[in-house]
Amino acid sequence: MAADLTHIDVWLFDLDNTLYPPGSGFMGLIEARMTEFVARHVGLSHDDAHALKKLYYRELGTTLAGLMAHHDVRPEDYLDHVHDVPLDSLTPDPELIAAIHRLPGRRLIFTNGDERHAGRVLDHLGLADAFEDVFHIASADFVPKPHPDTFDKLIKAHAIAPRAAAFFEDSEKNLAPAAALGMTTILVGPHAEASTAPFVHHRTLKLAPFLAAARVRETAA
């Protein structure tokens, strides 16, 4: 059945692996550069750097958070390095572009990436004009999702009423604080259908058909 989202007037979208399919391999390029940065900066083998990267992501929300807390890394140095990847593997999706543009109200990007990265990806995907603003990692003072303080900063920065907001994410854990605030949560991607988390309200393999079929508030022509 089509999701009833007629109460929604603020649409929050994660960026990476949400607005494009994980199968593109794009995030794999970024993750490889993450491991490379950790190995060089901390002085570890590739395998140990990969393991540390995963540990920080699991415990702190991002690898960057761990590097800042324990290794005195400047966030700009890390973000410039890991996002310096080609965009060739990403392909604009006309169905997704149309589906996002039909959503009434405000549309925002909510990402643990930085502003420059979000701008590059959105422009390449043909979605640069689909969103009002990007709430990025610097907007959150480099405290990543799913930290509750970051959600509070987002809500205050954009005067969001949580019960009138929907949040689309490929990471299940990032939806928990959103649901606790009263947002409608949608898990996107290949692991969505298997999710049994009570804080996930809707699940979809692909974003575009879900949005195209959803019932949304009608606006005056």
C-alpha positions as CSV (number, residue, x, y, z in Angstrom):
1,M,0.0,0.0,0.0
2,A,1.1,3.6,-0.7
3,A,2.4,5.3,2.4
4,D,0.1,8.0,3.8
5,L,2.4,11.0,4.2
6,T,-0.3,13.7,3.9
7,H,0.7,15.1,7.3
8,I,4.3,15.8,6.2
9,D,5.5,19.3,5.2
10,V,9.2,18.9,5.9
11,W,11.1,16.3,4.0
12,L,14.6,15.3,5.3
13,F,16.9,13.2,3.2
14,D,20.2,11.6,4.0
15,L,22.6,11.9,1.1
16,D,25.0,9.0,0.6
17,N,23.5,5.6,-0.3
18,T,20.0,7.2,0.0
19,L,19.7,9.5,-2.9
20,Y,21.7,7.1,-5.1
21,P,21.8,3.3,-4.9
22,P,24.5,1.6,-2.8
23,G,25.2,-0.6,-5.8
24,S,26.8,2.4,-7.6
25,G,30.0,1.8,-5.7
26,F,30.5,5.5,-5.0
27,M,30.7,5.1,-1.2
28,G,33.2,2.4,-1.7
29,L,35.5,4.9,-3.2
30,I,35.1,7.2,-0.3
31,E,35.5,4.4,2.2
32,A,38.8,3.4,0.6
33,R,40.1,6.9,1.0
34,M,38.9,6.9,4.6
35,T,41.0,3.8,5.3
36,E,44.0,5.4,3.4
37,F,43.7,8.5,5.6
38,V,43.5,6.6,8.8
39,A,46.5,4.4,7.9
40,R,48.7,7.4,7.0
41,H,47.7,9.6,9.9
42,V,47.6,7.1,12.7
43,G,50.4,4.9,11.3
44,L,48.6,1.6,10.9
45,S,48.5,-1.1,8.3
46,H,45.7,-1.1,5.8
47,D,43.8,-3.9,7.7
48,D,44.3,-2.2,11.1
49,A,43.2,1.1,9.7
50,H,40.1,-0.5,8.2
51,A,39.2,-2.0,11.5
52,L,39.7,1.3,13.4
53,K,37.6,3.1,10.9
54,K,34.8,0.7,11.4
55,L,35.1,0.9,15.2
56,Y,34.9,4.6,15.3
57,Y,31.9,4.6,12.9
58,R,30.1,2.0,15.0
59,E,30.8,3.7,18.4
60,L,30.8,7.4,17.5
61,G,28.7,7.7,14.3
62,T,31.6,8.6,12.0
63,T,35.2,7.8,11.5
64,L,35.9,11.5,11.7
65,A,34.5,11.7,15.2
66,G,37.0,9.2,16.4
67,L,39.9,10.8,14.6
68,M,39.0,14.2,16.1
69,A,38.6,12.8,19.6
70,H,41.7,10.6,19.7
71,H,44.1,11.7,17.0
72,D,43.9,15.5,16.8
73,V,42.7,15.5,13.2
74,R,41.5,18.7,11.6
75,P,38.0,17.8,10.1
76,E,38.7,19.9,7.0
77,D,41.8,17.9,6.2
78,Y,40.0,14.6,6.5
79,L,36.9,15.6,4.6
80,D,38.8,17.2,1.8
81,H,40.8,13.9,1.4
82,V,38.0,11.4,1.6
83,H,35.6,13.2,-0.7
84,D,38.1,13.7,-3.4
85,V,36.7,11.0,-5.6
86,P,35.2,11.0,-9.2
87,L,31.5,11.2,-9.7
88,D,31.4,8.9,-12.8
89,S,29.7,6.1,-11.0
90,L,26.6,8.2,-10.1
91,T,23.8,8.5,-12.7
92,P,20.9,11.0,-12.5
93,D,17.6,9.3,-12.0
94,P,14.7,11.1,-13.8
95,E,12.1,9.2,-11.8
96,L,13.7,10.2,-8.5
97,I,14.1,13.9,-9.6
98,A,10.4,14.0,-10.5
99,A,9.3,12.2,-7.3
100,I,11.2,14.6,-5.1
101,H,9.9,17.7,-6.9
102,R,6.3,16.6,-6.3
103,L,6.7,16.7,-2.5
104,P,4.9,19.7,-0.9
105,G,6.6,21.9,1.6
106,R,10.3,22.1,2.5
107,R,13.0,19.7,1.5
108,L,16.3,19.4,3.2
109,I,19.4,17.3,3.1
110,F,20.6,16.0,6.5
111,T,24.1,14.5,6.1
112,N,27.2,13.5,8.0
113,G,29.2,14.6,4.9
114,D,30.4,18.2,4.4
115,E,28.8,21.0,2.4
116,R,31.1,20.8,-0.6
117,H,30.6,17.0,-1.0
118,A,26.8,17.4,-0.8
119,G,26.9,20.2,-3.4
120,R,29.0,18.1,-5.8
121,V,26.7,15.0,-5.5
122,L,23.4,16.9,-5.7
123,D,24.6,18.9,-8.7
124,H,25.7,15.7,-10.5
125,L,22.5,13.9,-9.7
126,G,20.4,16.8,-11.1
127,L,19.0,17.5,-7.6
128,A,20.7,20.8,-6.7
129,D,17.5,22.8,-7.1
130,A,15.3,20.2,-5.3
131,F,16.4,21.2,-1.8
132,E,16.1,24.3,0.3
133,D,19.3,23.7,2.2
134,V,21.9,21.2,3.4
135,F,22.4,20.5,7.1
136,H,25.9,19.1,7.0
137,I,28.5,17.9,9.5
138,A,29.9,21.5,10.1
139,S,26.3,22.7,10.7
140,A,26.2,20.2,13.6
141,D,29.6,21.3,15.0
142,F,31.0,18.0,13.7
143,V,28.8,15.9,16.0
144,P,27.3,13.3,13.6
145,K,24.0,11.6,13.4
146,P,22.6,9.7,15.4
147,H,23.6,12.0,18.3
148,P,20.4,13.6,19.7
149,D,22.1,17.0,20.0
150,T,22.6,17.0,16.2
151,F,18.8,16.5,15.7
152,D,18.1,19.3,18.1
153,K,20.4,21.6,16.2
154,L,18.7,20.7,12.9
155,I,15.3,21.3,14.4
156,K,16.2,24.7,15.8
157,A,18.1,25.8,12.7
158,H,15.2,25.1,10.4
159,A,12.2,25.6,12.8
160,I,11.0,22.0,12.2
161,A,7.9,20.6,13.8
162,P,9.0,16.9,14.2
163,R,5.6,15.4,13.8
164,A,5.2,17.1,10.4
165,A,8.6,15.8,9.2
166,A,9.7,12.6,7.4
167,F,13.3,11.4,7.5
168,F,14.7,9.1,4.8
169,E,17.9,7.2,5.6
170,D,19.8,4.1,4.6
171,S,21.2,3.7,8.2
172,E,18.7,2.2,10.6
173,K,20.4,3.5,13.7
174,N,20.1,7.1,12.5
175,L,16.3,6.8,12.4
176,A,16.0,6.0,16.1
177,P,16.3,9.5,17.5
178,A,14.1,10.8,14.7
179,A,11.3,8.5,15.6
180,A,11.8,9.4,19.3
181,L,11.2,13.0,18.4
182,G,8.0,12.1,16.6
183,M,9.2,12.1,13.0
184,T,8.0,9.6,10.4
185,T,11.0,7.4,9.5
186,I,11.7,5.6,6.2
187,L,14.5,3.1,5.8
188,V,15.9,3.0,2.3
189,G,18.0,0.4,0.6
190,P,18.8,-3.3,0.3
191,H,18.5,-4.0,4.0
192,A,15.3,-2.1,4.6
193,E,12.8,-5.0,4.1
194,A,14.6,-7.1,6.7
195,S,14.5,-4.5,9.4
196,T,12.2,-5.2,12.3
197,A,13.1,-2.1,14.3
198,P,9.9,-0.6,15.9
199,F,11.2,3.0,15.2
200,V,11.2,2.3,11.4
201,H,7.8,3.2,10.1
202,H,8.2,2.5,6.4
203,R,10.7,0.4,4.4
204,T,11.6,0.5,0.8
205,L,14.3,-1.0,-1.5
206,K,14.2,2.0,-3.9
207,L,13.4,5.6,-3.0
208,A,11.9,6.8,-6.3
209,P,8.9,4.4,-6.5
210,F,8.2,4.8,-2.8
211,L,8.0,8.6,-3.2
212,A,6.1,8.5,-6.4
213,A,3.4,6.3,-4.9
214,A,3.2,8.0,-1.5
215,R,0.0,10.0,-0.6
216,V,1.1,13.6,0.0
217,R,-0.7,16.8,0.9
218,E,-2.3,18.5,-2.0
219,T,-1.3,22.1,-2.7
220,A,-3.1,24.8,-4.5
221,A,-2.2,25.0,-8.2
